[in-house]
Amino acid sequence: MGRLSRRQTDRLVSIACPGVILLTPRKRDFRLVELGYARQSPAGAMCITAACLRRLADEMDAGRLDDALEAMRKQREARGQ
């Protein structure tokens, strides 16, 4: 699989809980369905797939995606705390 754009990765992270549904997907979110990282209901809502979770884990393992603690640390540093 090719690399995801930062926007695509951020979007997957924002809905990366199996119990979360994206009710109003943006036009660019439909590419995630084409890639198999999300699926869409007939009404238009989206949720993630198991492939999404695997992809996000691969991104984390490769160091391209911070976990929550690392993201919080970077935010603190940026604020000078």
Secondary structure, 3 states (H helix, E strand, C coil): CCCCCHHHHHHHHHCCCCCCCECCCCHHHHHHHHCCCEEECCCCCEEECHHHHHHHHHHHHCCCCCCHHHHHHHHHHHHCC
